[in-house]
Amino acid sequence: MQGGGGVLTGPATAPEGGTITVKVGANVDKIIVSTGGPSKYIPVPESGEVTFPVPAEATGGTVVEVSVGEGLKRKTILIEIVGTSA
Amino acid sequence: MRLEPAYLVAPKPKPPSIPTRRALLIAGGAMLTGLAIGGAGGYAVSSARRVRERDEDGRNASTAEPLARAEDLALDQLRHLATDASIGELMRQSILILTLLRDTYPDDAILWHGAERIGAELCANAGIDNRRVLARWLAQIAERSDAAAAVPVRGLVAELRSIR
């Protein structure tokens, strides 16, 4: 697990084609996901735990950026996607 | 008895002092005006020299003017990090800078200059924490950007992707 200032925690790696689960602090209503291009916004449920599928374009070796917050208070974690092919 | 006329010599009238005061005021005003013009001119020359020195250092020619703007304080701070911070401070803030470059300021030439500094450090310094993941992420951001200012970072992509 890795943390982004205590406001965002998630795994360091995730399997290609799998899912990613991150936990966010109170008062965070969405997470922002990107593989380097445009952002995708995912709402946060009351539990503060968000599970979402690894983006389809994220093959093995791709890095997925997950962040919360705005401006200089933005917190980010980087999750490396691990390929499933042998 | 004969009366002799008595002539009293009136004191010579003093010249009015107003011209002297006016002269002092005029001289003082001229000095202040000179100082103001000289000061402004000196500041302009100094600013121009600073911009020229930045350019000669190989920094982005567009850095000097926008750094003075403050309508977006977050952008202003990020730009200072990108151009003026030590490489150590820049690397400590690299994830924040790259996140906001990708998401909020994708065409900002000054932040791309900071990204180029980050990329060069990632290529040169094997001791950076999380180096490989950070290098791949920067490569992805550069590859997926269509900003003209991203071109120098795209030139580092092959080297960034080769980091193990």
gemmi code that builds the backbone of each chain (N, CA, C; Angstrom):
import gemmi

chains = {
    "A": [
        ("MET", (0.847, -1.204, 0.000), (0.000, 0.000, 0.000), (0.878, 1.248, 0.000)),
        ("GLN", (0.392, 2.270, -0.617), (1.080, 3.555, -0.599), (0.061, 4.621, -0.246)),
        ("GLY", (0.547, 5.726, 0.290), (-0.370, 6.764, 0.733), (-0.051, 8.103, 0.127)),
        ("GLY", (-1.080, 8.903, -0.074), (-0.910, 10.258, -0.575), (-1.330, 11.243, 0.497)),
        ("GLY", (-0.442, 11.473, 1.445), (-0.711, 12.455, 2.495), (-1.810, 12.031, 3.459)),
        ("GLY", (-2.078, 10.720, 3.577), (-3.109, 10.239, 4.499), (-4.515, 10.430, 3.973)),
        ("VAL", (-4.659, 11.118, 2.862), (-5.975, 11.377, 2.290), (-6.335, 10.312, 1.276)),
        ("LEU", (-5.306, 9.624, 0.784), (-5.519, 8.652, -0.294), (-4.528, 7.511, -0.126)),
        ("THR", (-5.048, 6.286, -0.049), (-4.157, 5.126, 0.004), (-4.599, 4.112, -1.038)),
        ("GLY", (-3.632, 3.398, -1.587), (-3.949, 2.404, -2.606), (-2.757, 1.506, -2.836)),
        ("PRO", (-2.918, 0.494, -3.704), (-1.825, -0.456, -3.948), (-0.743, 0.155, -4.820)),
        ("ALA", (0.444, -0.429, -4.774), (1.536, 0.038, -5.647), (1.422, -0.574, -7.032)),
        ("THR", (0.796, -1.749, -7.092), (0.617, -2.406, -8.394), (-0.805, -2.948, -8.507)),
        ("ALA", (-1.221, -3.212, -9.732), (-2.534, -3.832, -9.962), (-2.421, -4.677, -11.227)),
        ("PRO", (-3.212, -5.770, -11.310), (-3.098, -6.643, -12.483), (-3.812, -6.042, -13.694)),
        ("GLU", (-3.215, -6.261, -14.849), (-3.844, -5.834, -16.096), (-5.224, -6.489, -16.221)),
        ("GLY", (-6.223, -5.709, -16.540), (-7.579, -6.238, -16.683), (-8.292, -6.442, -15.351)),
        ("GLY", (-7.633, -6.162, -14.246), (-8.238, -6.373, -12.938), (-8.911, -5.124, -12.392)),
        ("THR", (-8.953, -5.003, -11.090), (-9.552, -3.830, -10.458), (-8.552, -3.201, -9.489)),
        ("ILE", (-8.826, -1.969, -9.162), (-8.006, -1.221, -8.197), (-8.932, -0.725, -7.104)),
        ("THR", (-8.526, -0.909, -5.855), (-9.305, -0.379, -4.735), (-8.461, 0.652, -3.996)),
        ("VAL", (-9.003, 1.848, -3.839), (-8.307, 2.888, -3.068), (-9.225, 3.363, -1.947)),
        ("LYS", (-8.611, 3.873, -0.892), (-9.374, 4.399, 0.240), (-9.069, 5.877, 0.383)),
        ("VAL", (-10.110, 6.663, 0.552), (-9.897, 8.113, 0.651), (-10.384, 8.615, 2.004)),
        ("GLY", (-9.881, 9.796, 2.390), (-10.260, 10.399, 3.660), (-11.656, 11.007, 3.601)),
        ("ALA", (-12.073, 11.558, 4.743), (-13.398, 12.179, 4.815), (-13.452, 13.409, 3.908)),
        ("ASN", (-14.638, 13.756, 3.494), (-14.884, 14.955, 2.680), (-14.297, 14.895, 1.268)),
        ("VAL", (-13.946, 13.682, 0.835), (-13.507, 13.537, -0.564), (-14.668, 12.929, -1.331)),
        ("ASP", (-15.154, 13.638, -2.339), (-16.347, 13.144, -3.033), (-16.046, 12.478, -4.370)),
        ("LYS", (-14.810, 12.600, -4.855), (-14.475, 11.929, -6.114), (-12.973, 11.656, -6.172)),
        ("ILE", (-12.630, 10.634, -6.962), (-11.216, 10.420, -7.269), (-11.022, 10.714, -8.754)),
        ("ILE", (-9.785, 11.042, -9.105), (-9.458, 11.396, -10.486), (-8.460, 10.360, -10.985)),
        ("VAL", (-8.791, 9.725, -12.107), (-7.968, 8.631, -12.627), (-7.481, 8.995, -14.029)),
        ("SER", (-6.211, 8.690, -14.309), (-5.675, 8.968, -15.644), (-4.507, 8.035, -15.942)),
        ("THR", (-4.307, 7.787, -17.225), (-3.110, 7.047, -17.643), (-2.154, 7.978, -18.407)),
        ("GLY", (-2.325, 9.273, -18.199), (-1.448, 10.244, -18.853), (-2.220, 11.200, -19.743)),
        ("GLY", (-3.410, 10.780, -20.151), (-4.256, 11.638, -20.990), (-5.325, 12.311, -20.149)),
        ("PRO", (-6.550, 12.426, -20.710), (-7.632, 13.112, -19.985), (-7.990, 12.406, -18.676)),
        ("SER", (-8.554, 13.186, -17.763), (-8.943, 12.640, -16.459), (-10.304, 11.972, -16.536)),
        ("LYS", (-10.474, 10.956, -15.695), (-11.783, 10.328, -15.524), (-12.156, 10.491, -14.051)),
        ("TYR", (-13.383, 10.892, -13.795), (-13.818, 11.153, -12.418), (-14.717, 10.027, -11.936)),
        ("ILE", (-14.422, 9.521, -10.743), (-15.209, 8.431, -10.173), (-15.720, 8.874, -8.801)),
        ("PRO", (-17.047, 8.826, -8.578), (-17.585, 9.264, -7.277), (-17.176, 8.318, -6.150)),
        ("VAL", (-17.073, 8.898, -4.964), (-16.676, 8.119, -3.784), (-17.926, 7.775, -2.976)),
        ("PRO", (-18.145, 6.487, -2.664), (-19.293, 6.131, -1.825), (-19.054, 6.524, -0.365)),
        ("GLU", (-20.094, 6.369, 0.443), (-19.992, 6.781, 1.866), (-18.890, 6.050, 2.618)),
        ("SER", (-18.628, 4.822, 2.194), (-17.598, 4.021, 2.890), (-16.202, 4.623, 2.731)),
        ("GLY", (-16.011, 5.454, 1.724), (-14.691, 6.034, 1.480), (-13.765, 5.098, 0.726)),
        ("GLU", (-14.305, 3.955, 0.296), (-13.495, 2.975, -0.430), (-14.025, 2.867, -1.862)),
        ("VAL", (-13.152, 3.047, -2.822), (-13.570, 3.031, -4.224), (-12.887, 1.890, -4.955)),
        ("THR", (-13.665, 1.063, -5.633), (-13.092, 0.008, -6.469), (-13.485, 0.299, -7.914)),
        ("PHE", (-12.507, 0.320, -8.790), (-12.794, 0.609, -10.203), (-11.923, -0.287, -11.081)),
        ("PRO", (-12.384, -0.541, -12.309), (-11.592, -1.413, -13.186), (-10.336, -0.718, -13.684)),
        ("VAL", (-9.281, -1.488, -13.855), (-8.061, -0.942, -14.473), (-8.442, -0.460, -15.874)),
        ("PRO", (-8.066, 0.770, -16.232), (-8.439, 1.285, -17.559), (-8.017, 0.318, -18.668)),
        ("ALA", (-8.880, 0.202, -19.681), (-8.641, -0.781, -20.746), (-7.312, -0.553, -21.449)),
        ("GLU", (-6.902, 0.707, -21.565), (-5.651, 0.993, -22.290), (-4.409, 0.730, -21.440)),
        ("ALA", (-4.617, 0.395, -20.157), (-3.486, 0.203, -19.250), (-3.000, -1.241, -19.310)),
        ("THR", (-2.077, -1.485, -20.217), (-1.483, -2.823, -20.312), (-0.294, -2.900, -19.353)),
        ("GLY", (0.362, -4.061, -19.343), (1.493, -4.250, -18.432), (2.566, -3.180, -18.614)),
        ("GLY", (3.008, -2.604, -17.516), (4.026, -1.554, -17.564), (3.466, -0.148, -17.557)),
        ("THR", (2.141, -0.045, -17.806), (1.519, 1.286, -17.769), (1.384, 1.749, -16.316)),
        ("VAL", (1.461, 3.057, -16.118), (1.263, 3.627, -14.783), (-0.084, 4.348, -14.757)),
        ("VAL", (-0.888, 4.028, -13.745), (-2.183, 4.685, -13.559), (-2.051, 5.700, -12.429)),
        ("GLU", (-2.457, 6.913, -12.731), (-2.414, 8.000, -11.730), (-3.786, 8.094, -11.072)),
        ("VAL", (-3.802, 8.073, -9.740), (-5.049, 8.270, -8.994), (-4.828, 9.440, -8.045)),
        ("SER", (-5.729, 10.408, -8.071), (-5.524, 11.575, -7.212), (-6.833, 12.087, -6.640)),
        ("VAL", (-6.694, 12.894, -5.594), (-7.845, 13.555, -4.969), (-7.435, 14.990, -4.637)),
        ("GLY", (-8.435, 15.849, -4.476), (-8.157, 17.224, -4.072), (-7.950, 18.147, -5.258)),
        ("GLU", (-7.828, 19.425, -4.936), (-7.714, 20.449, -5.971), (-6.449, 21.274, -5.767)),
        ("GLY", (-5.938, 21.811, -6.842), (-4.823, 22.755, -6.786), (-3.615, 22.197, -6.054)),
        ("LEU", (-3.009, 23.030, -5.220), (-1.787, 22.627, -4.526), (-2.042, 21.577, -3.452)),
        ("LYS", (-3.342, 21.318, -3.138), (-3.664, 20.295, -2.139), (-3.908, 18.933, -2.791)),
        ("ARG", (-3.669, 18.848, -4.071), (-3.872, 17.592, -4.788), (-2.919, 16.522, -4.256)),
        ("LYS", (-3.444, 15.327, -3.997), (-2.617, 14.197, -3.561), (-2.731, 13.100, -4.600)),
        ("THR", (-1.589, 12.518, -4.945), (-1.558, 11.547, -6.043), (-0.810, 10.292, -5.639)),
        ("ILE", (-1.312, 9.151, -6.086), (-0.533, 7.910, -6.003), (-0.397, 7.350, -7.412)),
        ("LEU", (0.711, 6.669, -7.655), (0.970, 6.071, -8.969), (0.931, 4.550, -8.810)),
        ("ILE", (0.116, 3.900, -9.628), (-0.060, 2.450, -9.534), (0.431, 1.818, -10.837)),
        ("GLU", (1.386, 0.908, -10.718), (1.920, 0.264, -11.920), (1.081, -0.963, -12.259)),
        ("ILE", (0.724, -1.071, -13.517), (-0.075, -2.213, -13.964), (0.871, -3.344, -14.368)),
        ("VAL", (0.560, -4.519, -13.836), (1.408, -5.687, -14.088), (0.721, -6.562, -15.128)),
        ("GLY", (1.462, -6.920, -16.187), (0.901, -7.754, -17.250), (0.583, -9.149, -16.765)),
        ("THR", (-0.439, -9.740, -17.331), (-0.826, -11.098, -16.909), (-0.286, -12.161, -17.842)),
        ("SER", (0.190, -11.734, -19.050), (0.702, -12.728, -19.995), (2.062, -13.226, -19.528)),
        ("ALA", (2.301, -14.514, -19.730), (3.548, -15.105, -19.268), (4.687, -14.803, -20.237)),
    ],
    "B": [
        ("MET", (14.962, 132.477, 12.397), (15.499, 131.130, 12.463), (15.185, 130.412, 11.147)),
        ("ARG", (16.170, 129.717, 10.686), (16.009, 129.083, 9.376), (15.912, 127.556, 9.547)),
        ("LEU", (14.948, 127.061, 8.933), (14.765, 125.616, 9.037), (15.465, 124.923, 7.863)),
        ("GLU", (16.313, 123.984, 8.213), (17.007, 123.229, 7.152), (16.216, 121.949, 6.864)),
        ("PRO", (16.047, 121.628, 5.639), (15.337, 120.358, 5.357), (16.176, 119.141, 5.794)),
        ("ALA", (15.544, 118.271, 6.352), (16.231, 117.045, 6.779), (15.865, 115.919, 5.792)),
        ("TYR", (16.867, 115.305, 5.230), (16.626, 114.202, 4.282), (16.883, 112.877, 4.977)),
        ("LEU", (15.903, 112.128, 5.094), (16.072, 110.802, 5.713), (16.300, 109.775, 4.600)),
        ("VAL", (17.311, 109.024, 4.769), (17.608, 107.994, 3.747), (16.822, 106.726, 4.094)),
        ("ALA", (15.939, 106.423, 3.212), (15.142, 105.212, 3.445), (16.025, 103.972, 3.195)),
        ("PRO", (15.838, 102.963, 4.011), (16.630, 101.743, 3.765), (16.310, 101.165, 2.392)),
        ("LYS", (17.358, 100.660, 1.825), (17.186, 100.077, 0.505), (16.201, 98.899, 0.594)),
        ("PRO", (15.147, 98.904, -0.238), (14.173, 97.803, -0.114), (14.808, 96.446, -0.451)),
        ("LYS", (14.457, 95.489, 0.406), (14.983, 94.130, 0.170), (14.285, 93.519, -1.040)),
        ("PRO", (15.002, 92.851, -1.820), (14.314, 92.155, -2.923), (13.394, 91.084, -2.331)),
        ("PRO", (12.252, 90.938, -2.899), (11.321, 89.930, -2.353), (11.957, 88.535, -2.363)),
        ("SER", (11.621, 87.808, -1.296), (12.262, 86.482, -1.165), (11.549, 85.382, -1.984)),
        ("ILE", (10.423, 85.689, -2.540), (9.648, 84.666, -3.262), (10.438, 84.027, -4.404)),
        ("PRO", (11.169, 84.845, -5.192), (11.896, 84.189, -6.283), (12.863, 83.123, -5.792)),
        ("THR", (13.533, 83.388, -4.646), (14.479, 82.403, -4.117), (13.755, 81.115, -3.712)),
        ("ARG", (12.606, 81.304, -3.037), (11.839, 80.133, -2.610), (11.354, 79.346, -3.831)),
        ("ARG", (10.908, 80.118, -4.813), (10.409, 79.449, -6.015), (11.549, 78.676, -6.706)),
        ("ALA", (12.720, 79.334, -6.672), (13.859, 78.664, -7.315), (14.194, 77.360, -6.600)),
        ("LEU", (14.114, 77.419, -5.245), (14.383, 76.196, -4.495), (13.370, 75.108, -4.811)),
        ("LEU", (12.091, 75.541, -4.857), (11.043, 74.571, -5.168), (11.255, 73.960, -6.551)),
        ("ILE", (11.598, 74.786, -7.508), (11.808, 74.291, -8.862), (12.982, 73.312, -8.896)),
        ("ALA", (14.079, 73.716, -8.192), (15.256, 72.835, -8.179), (14.930, 71.500, -7.516)),
        ("GLY", (14.167, 71.579, -6.393), (13.790, 70.339, -5.695), (12.926, 69.454, -6.570)),
        ("GLY", (11.967, 70.105, -7.244), (11.076, 69.345, -8.128), (11.851, 68.679, -9.246)),
        ("ALA", (12.789, 69.415, -9.810), (13.586, 68.859, -10.905), (14.401, 67.664, -10.416)),
        ("MET", (14.940, 67.790, -9.163), (15.738, 66.677, -8.630), (14.868, 65.427, -8.431)),
        ("LEU", (13.672, 65.635, -7.872), (12.782, 64.490, -7.651), (12.389, 63.849, -8.972)),
        ("THR", (12.086, 64.696, -9.968), (11.725, 64.153, -11.278), (12.877, 63.338, -11.852)),
        ("GLY", (14.082, 63.885, -11.707), (15.258, 63.176, -12.207), (15.443, 61.837, -11.524)),
        ("LEU", (15.241, 61.852, -10.199), (15.385, 60.592, -9.455), (14.358, 59.569, -9.925)),
        ("ALA", (13.115, 60.045, -10.114), (12.056, 59.127, -10.533), (12.367, 58.535, -11.901)),
        ("ILE", (12.765, 59.393, -12.838), (13.053, 58.896, -14.186), (14.265, 57.962, -14.153)),
        ("GLY", (15.287, 58.363, -13.397), (16.490, 57.524, -13.302), (16.188, 56.185, -12.664)),
        ("GLY", (15.382, 56.204, -11.610), (15.032, 54.954, -10.923), (14.262, 54.021, -11.830)),
        ("ALA", (13.263, 54.566, -12.510), (12.453, 53.739, -13.411), (13.306, 53.185, -14.539)),
        ("GLY", (14.169, 54.036, -15.075), (15.041, 53.578, -16.158), (15.971, 52.475, -15.684)),
        ("GLY", (16.528, 52.667, -14.492), (17.430, 51.662, -13.941), (16.726, 50.343, -13.708)),
        ("TYR", (15.490, 50.416, -13.195), (14.724, 49.186, -12.959), (14.469, 48.452, -14.275)),
        ("ALA", (14.101, 49.250, -15.306), (13.813, 48.634, -16.601), (15.050, 47.956, -17.173)),
        ("VAL", (16.183, 48.634, -17.067), (17.428, 48.050, -17.593), (17.769, 46.780, -16.826)),
        ("SER", (17.602, 46.848, -15.474), (17.909, 45.681, -14.646), (16.991, 44.512, -14.985)),
        ("SER", (15.682, 44.789, -15.179), (14.739, 43.722, -15.510), (15.093, 43.093, -16.844)),
        ("ALA", (15.396, 43.961, -17.815), (15.731, 43.448, -19.146), (16.970, 42.564, -19.087)),
        ("ARG", (17.948, 42.975, -18.252), (19.168, 42.173, -18.136), (18.852, 40.819, -17.520)),
        ("ARG", (17.925, 40.829, -16.509), (17.567, 39.568, -15.849), (16.942, 38.600, -16.854)),
        ("VAL", (16.036, 39.135, -17.696), (15.388, 38.299, -18.709), (16.440, 37.740, -19.665)),
        ("ARG", (17.403, 38.625, -20.083), (18.415, 38.191, -21.027), (19.283, 37.096, -20.402)),
        ("GLU", (19.615, 37.276, -19.100), (20.450, 36.276, -18.443), (19.735, 34.936, -18.352)),
        ("ARG", (18.413, 34.979, -18.093), (17.659, 33.724, -18.061), (17.759, 33.023, -19.403)),
        ("ASP", (17.566, 33.803, -20.479), (17.595, 33.213, -21.803), (18.970, 32.627, -22.100)),
        ("GLU", (20.022, 33.363, -21.676), (21.372, 32.885, -21.947), (21.673, 31.629, -21.153)),
        ("ASP", (20.983, 31.459, -20.011), (21.171, 30.244, -19.215), (20.506, 29.039, -19.852)),
        ("GLY", (19.815, 29.256, -20.942), (19.155, 28.148, -21.607), (17.759, 27.904, -21.097)),
        ("ARG", (17.259, 28.799, -20.255), (15.904, 28.606, -19.762), (14.913, 29.076, -20.802)),
        ("ASN", (13.669, 28.694, -20.591), (12.636, 29.064, -21.544), (12.496, 30.576, -21.599)),
        ("ALA", (12.493, 31.115, -22.816), (12.449, 32.562, -22.990), (11.160, 33.159, -22.450)),
        ("SER", (10.133, 32.348, -22.295), (8.845, 32.892, -21.856), (8.720, 32.923, -20.343)),
        ("THR", (9.757, 32.550, -19.602), (9.610, 32.436, -18.155), (9.511, 33.781, -17.463)),
        ("ALA", (10.276, 34.773, -17.911), (10.399, 35.989, -17.122), (9.089, 36.746, -16.973)),
        ("GLU", (8.377, 36.939, -18.043), (7.169, 37.761, -17.939), (6.049, 37.069, -17.163)),
        ("PRO", (5.700, 35.807, -17.505), (4.584, 35.198, -16.801), (4.827, 35.016, -15.314)),
        ("LEU", (6.078, 34.887, -14.871), (6.330, 34.691, -13.444), (5.838, 35.874, -12.629)),
        ("ALA", (5.710, 37.041, -13.257), (5.277, 38.218, -12.525), (3.770, 38.217, -12.311)),
        ("ARG", (3.039, 37.404, -13.071), (1.594, 37.412, -12.937), (1.189, 36.616, -11.707)),
        ("ALA", (0.103, 37.015, -11.064), (-0.287, 36.317, -9.841), (-1.783, 36.073, -9.790)),
        ("GLU", (-2.464, 36.087, -10.941), (-3.916, 35.892, -10.878), (-4.259, 34.451, -10.519)),
        ("ASP", (-3.338, 33.504, -10.767), (-3.528, 32.119, -10.377), (-2.343, 31.757, -9.480)),
        ("LEU", (-2.588, 31.808, -8.163), (-1.478, 31.640, -7.221), (-0.874, 30.246, -7.291)),
        ("ALA", (-1.730, 29.239, -7.542), (-1.206, 27.872, -7.633), (-0.265, 27.756, -8.827)),
        ("LEU", (-0.688, 28.294, -9.964), (0.151, 28.236, -11.159), (1.443, 29.011, -10.942)),
        ("ASP", (1.330, 30.148, -10.299), (2.510, 30.970, -10.040), (3.527, 30.183, -9.199)),
        ("GLN", (3.026, 29.504, -8.164), (3.920, 28.743, -7.286), (4.558, 27.566, -8.035)),
        ("LEU", (3.736, 26.905, -8.841), (4.267, 25.768, -9.614), (5.330, 26.237, -10.605)),
        ("ARG", (5.094, 27.403, -11.215), (6.073, 27.935, -12.163), (7.390, 28.281, -11.474)),
        ("HIS", (7.298, 28.822, -10.273), (8.529, 29.115, -9.534), (9.275, 27.822, -9.221)),
        ("LEU", (8.530, 26.785, -8.833), (9.175, 25.489, -8.584), (9.841, 24.980, -9.860)),
        ("ALA", (9.127, 25.116, -10.971), (9.618, 24.565, -12.240), (10.900, 25.240, -12.702)),
        ("THR", (11.041, 26.515, -12.401), (12.179, 27.248, -12.955), (13.241, 27.615, -11.924)),
        ("ASP", (12.810, 27.991, -10.717), (13.750, 28.570, -9.758), (14.167, 27.621, -8.638)),
        ("ALA", (13.364, 26.571, -8.396), (13.680, 25.678, -7.268), (14.915, 24.847, -7.570)),
        ("SER", (15.591, 24.431, -6.498), (16.713, 23.506, -6.666), (16.162, 22.195, -7.215)),
        ("ILE", (17.036, 21.398, -7.801), (16.569, 20.132, -8.389), (16.014, 19.214, -7.293)),
        ("GLY", (16.582, 19.295, -6.074), (16.073, 18.478, -4.972), (14.650, 18.858, -4.605)),
        ("GLU", (14.387, 20.158, -4.491), (13.039, 20.623, -4.160), (12.072, 20.288, -5.295)),
        ("LEU", (12.536, 20.466, -6.519), (11.684, 20.152, -7.678), (11.298, 18.674, -7.678)),
        ("MET", (12.257, 17.799, -7.364), (11.956, 16.368, -7.367), (11.010, 16.005, -6.221)),
        ("ARG", (11.131, 16.697, -5.075), (10.202, 16.424, -3.959), (8.767, 16.781, -4.350)),
        ("GLN", (8.606, 17.767, -5.213), (7.273, 18.216, -5.627), (6.899, 17.693, -7.015)),
        ("SER", (7.684, 16.749, -7.526), (7.506, 16.358, -8.933), (6.130, 15.750, -9.206)),
        ("ILE", (5.614, 14.948, -8.266), (4.317, 14.316, -8.522), (3.216, 15.372, -8.593)),
        ("LEU", (3.276, 16.365, -7.707), (2.274, 17.435, -7.731), (2.367, 18.232, -9.041)),
        ("ILE", (3.589, 18.597, -9.420), (3.769, 19.389, -10.640), (3.271, 18.622, -11.860)),
        ("LEU", (3.642, 17.350, -11.956), (3.257, 16.585, -13.144), (1.757, 16.309, -13.168)),
        ("THR", (1.160, 16.082, -11.981), (-0.299, 15.872, -11.945), (-1.031, 17.104, -12.457)),
        ("LEU", (-0.635, 18.280, -11.956), (-1.346, 19.496, -12.347), (-0.983, 19.933, -13.767)),
        ("LEU", (0.211, 19.601, -14.219), (0.564, 19.876, -15.616), (-0.351, 19.078, -16.541)),
        ("ARG", (-0.500, 17.797, -16.251), (-1.335, 16.946, -17.095), (-2.795, 17.357, -17.056)),
        ("ASP", (-3.283, 17.619, -15.837), (-4.730, 17.767, -15.635), (-5.222, 19.197, -15.785)),
        ("THR", (-4.458, 20.173, -15.295), (-4.985, 21.540, -15.172), (-4.309, 22.530, -16.110)),
        ("TYR", (-3.013, 22.374, -16.333), (-2.268, 23.356, -17.149), (-1.523, 22.647, -18.287)),
        ("PRO", (-2.227, 21.921, -19.157), (-1.537, 21.058, -20.131), (-0.713, 21.805, -21.172)),
        ("ASP", (-0.960, 23.098, -21.354), (-0.217, 23.839, -22.388), (0.792, 24.814, -21.797)),
        ("ASP", (1.032, 24.750, -20.504), (1.909, 25.746, -19.884), (3.382, 25.429, -20.165)),
        ("ALA", (4.005, 26.296, -20.937), (5.391, 26.051, -21.366), (6.358, 26.026, -20.188)),
        ("ILE", (6.070, 26.820, -19.160), (6.997, 26.883, -18.019), (6.944, 25.572, -17.221)),
        ("LEU", (5.736, 25.040, -17.039), (5.633, 23.756, -16.331), (6.255, 22.628, -17.157)),
        ("TRP", (6.123, 22.713, -18.477), (6.790, 21.696, -19.313), (8.309, 21.801, -19.174)),
        ("HIS", (8.790, 23.031, -18.976), (10.231, 23.190, -18.739), (10.618, 22.483, -17.431)),
        ("GLY", (9.749, 22.613, -16.401), (9.981, 21.889, -15.150), (9.949, 20.387, -15.368)),
        ("ALA", (9.008, 19.924, -16.215), (8.920, 18.486, -16.514), (10.199, 18.004, -17.203)),
        ("GLU", (10.752, 18.861, -18.041), (11.999, 18.500, -18.726), (13.140, 18.364, -17.713)),
        ("ARG", (13.177, 19.285, -16.730), (14.204, 19.182, -15.678), (14.026, 17.880, -14.886)),
        ("ILE", (12.757, 17.544, -14.583), (12.484, 16.303, -13.846), (12.943, 15.100, -14.664)),
        ("GLY", (12.621, 15.112, -15.953), (13.005, 14.005, -16.829), (14.515, 13.838, -16.905)),
        ("ALA", (15.214, 14.941, -17.038), (16.678, 14.877, -17.127), (17.270, 14.320, -15.838)),
        ("GLU", (16.693, 14.718, -14.695), (17.199, 14.216, -13.407), (16.900, 12.727, -13.260)),
        ("LEU", (15.710, 12.308, -13.694), (15.376, 10.880, -13.628), (16.355, 10.056, -14.464)),
        ("CYS", (16.732, 10.587, -15.621), (17.667, 9.863, -16.478), (19.075, 9.828, -15.869)),
        ("ALA", (19.442, 10.897, -15.167), (20.828, 11.029, -14.707), (21.075, 10.433, -13.325)),
        ("ASN", (20.053, 10.364, -12.477), (20.267, 10.015, -11.076), (19.563, 8.706, -10.719)),
        ("ALA", (20.355, 7.683, -10.536), (19.785, 6.357, -10.259), (19.275, 6.229, -8.829)),
        ("GLY", (19.550, 7.205, -7.977), (19.179, 7.088, -6.569), (17.814, 7.652, -6.213)),
        ("ILE", (17.037, 8.035, -7.188), (15.732, 8.657, -6.908), (14.708, 7.597, -6.504)),
        ("ASP", (13.942, 7.896, -5.439), (12.892, 6.978, -4.989), (11.850, 6.794, -6.092)),
        ("ASN", (11.405, 5.537, -6.254), (10.313, 5.248, -7.188), (10.657, 5.727, -8.614)),
        ("ARG", (11.941, 5.671, -8.933), (12.426, 6.268, -10.186), (11.753, 5.690, -11.429)),
        ("ARG", (11.665, 4.359, -11.492), (11.161, 3.726, -12.712), (9.697, 4.087, -12.968)),
        ("VAL", (8.876, 4.047, -11.913), (7.446, 4.353, -12.075), (7.257, 5.822, -12.462)),
        ("LEU", (8.024, 6.696, -11.807), (7.924, 8.126, -12.113), (8.351, 8.399, -13.558)),
        ("ALA", (9.405, 7.717, -13.996), (9.897, 7.903, -15.366), (8.859, 7.436, -16.383)),
        ("ARG", (8.237, 6.308, -16.128), (7.221, 5.802, -17.065), (6.011, 6.727, -17.114)),
        ("TRP", (5.632, 7.228, -15.942), (4.469, 8.127, -15.884), (4.744, 9.408, -16.668)),
        ("LEU", (5.953, 9.973, -16.484), (6.301, 11.188, -17.237), (6.310, 10.892, -18.738)),
        ("ALA", (6.823, 9.728, -19.108), (6.825, 9.359, -20.531), (5.393, 9.295, -21.078)),
        ("GLN", (4.485, 8.698, -20.290), (3.076, 8.595, -20.724), (2.459, 9.982, -20.910)),
        ("ILE", (2.714, 10.868, -19.940), (2.141, 12.219, -20.019), (2.652, 12.932, -21.277)),
        ("ALA", (3.954, 12.819, -21.546), (4.535, 13.501, -22.713), (3.990, 12.912, -24.009)),
        ("GLU", (3.876, 11.586, -24.046), (3.399, 10.937, -25.271), (1.952, 11.296, -25.583)),
        ("ARG", (1.153, 11.474, -24.556), (-0.271, 11.717, -24.786), (-0.611, 13.200, -24.864)),
        ("SER", (0.389, 14.053, -24.728), (0.152, 15.493, -24.832), (0.377, 15.948, -26.274)),
        ("ASP", (-0.459, 16.886, -26.711), (-0.215, 17.461, -28.038), (0.327, 18.888, -27.919)),
        ("ALA", (0.760, 19.272, -26.721), (1.294, 20.624, -26.529), (2.658, 20.756, -27.220)),
        ("ALA", (2.860, 21.891, -27.870), (4.148, 22.133, -28.535), (5.279, 22.161, -27.513)),
        ("ALA", (4.965, 22.648, -26.318), (6.000, 22.764, -25.288), (6.445, 21.408, -24.755)),
        ("ALA", (5.707, 20.340, -25.091), (6.064, 19.005, -24.599), (7.149, 18.353, -25.442)),
        ("VAL", (7.502, 18.972, -26.566), (8.447, 18.351, -27.501), (9.781, 17.977, -26.838)),
        ("PRO", (10.407, 18.874, -26.043), (11.691, 18.483, -25.417), (11.548, 17.264, -24.501)),
        ("VAL", (10.411, 17.152, -23.806), (10.216, 15.989, -22.918), (9.976, 14.731, -23.762)),
        ("ARG", (9.257, 14.884, -24.884), (9.063, 13.718, -25.751), (10.405, 13.196, -26.267)),
        ("GLY", (11.373, 14.086, -26.378), (12.714, 13.665, -26.797), (13.402, 12.786, -25.762)),
        ("LEU", (12.886, 12.795, -24.511), (13.478, 11.978, -23.437), (12.754, 10.647, -23.252)),
        ("VAL", (11.641, 10.457, -23.979), (10.764, 9.311, -23.691), (11.504, 7.971, -23.788)),
        ("ALA", (12.287, 7.791, -24.852), (12.967, 6.495, -25.020), (13.888, 6.216, -23.829)),
        ("GLU", (14.605, 7.254, -23.405), (15.528, 7.079, -22.273), (14.749, 6.831, -20.979)),
        ("LEU", (13.626, 7.547, -20.804), (12.804, 7.363, -19.598), (12.256, 5.936, -19.551)),
        ("ARG", (11.825, 5.424, -20.690), (11.249, 4.075, -20.723), (12.311, 2.988, -20.539)),
        ("SER", (13.554, 3.345, -20.770), (14.616, 2.341, -20.625), (15.079, 2.193, -19.178)),
        ("ILE", (14.586, 3.049, -18.295), (15.004, 2.981, -16.882), (14.419, 1.731, -16.235)),
        ("ARG", (15.279, 0.966, -15.586), (14.843, -0.281, -14.938), (14.945, -0.174, -13.431)),
    ],
}
model = gemmi.Model(1)
for chain_id, residues in chains.items():
    chain = gemmi.Chain(chain_id)
    for i, (resn, *xyz) in enumerate(residues, 1):
        res = gemmi.Residue()
        res.name, res.seqid = resn, gemmi.SeqId(i, " ")
        for name, pos in zip(("N", "CA", "C"), xyz):
            atom = gemmi.Atom()
            atom.name, atom.element = name, gemmi.Element(name[0])
            atom.pos, atom.b_iso = gemmi.Position(*pos), 0.0
            res.add_atom(atom)
        chain.add_residue(res)
    model.add_chain(chain)
structure = gemmi.Structure()
structure.add_model(model)
structure.setup_entities()
